[in-house]
Amino acid sequence: MIGAAAPLLLCQNQNVDPKDRLTRYFLETRAELLRFLSRRSGKSEAEDVLQDVWVNLRERSDPASWREPRAVLFTAAANLATDRARRNATADKYCTDGETRSDVVCPRSGPEAQAGAAADLERLDAALRELPYACRVAFLLNRIEAQTHAQIAARLGVSKKSVQRYIERAIRHCMRVADL
């Protein structure tokens, strides 16, 4: 994954465009973030989390709007470290001695589970088709294409609040109709 390696390359090459606020903030606090994360989860895990912080903020954030960039970076790092620790704890719970996480087989991978999942998808598809166009599009752009409310609002020509309402309406409707 080339995008995840970008912060390491940027840290080695200190000639960074000063207009790139995220990169500048990241480079300024990288050593502190690494120490912070190392105390929480160990050195190798800290490096991985740090890469995820940079990638996530790069893809989903607007550094120009940050009032406290240092706080944003540390909060994102702490949240990602916590999420990773929870995922690891859950995976470890299902592993017995001698197994690795990659050895764990999903207990619901049989034909019955696949048929159930297909039926769930059909009910979800039917529920989505019942929604108004803007509501359905906002939901799909947010959940499938991981677009932000601002991106969806710009695309649909509506306010961010309207996008939020569309998505909430779609979720409520799908839960009610598809019984998910």
Summary of the structure (lengths in Angstrom):
residues: 180
radius of gyration: 20.7
end to end distance: 34.2
largest distance: 56.3
contacts: 461
relative contact order: 0.08
helix: 77%
strand: 0%
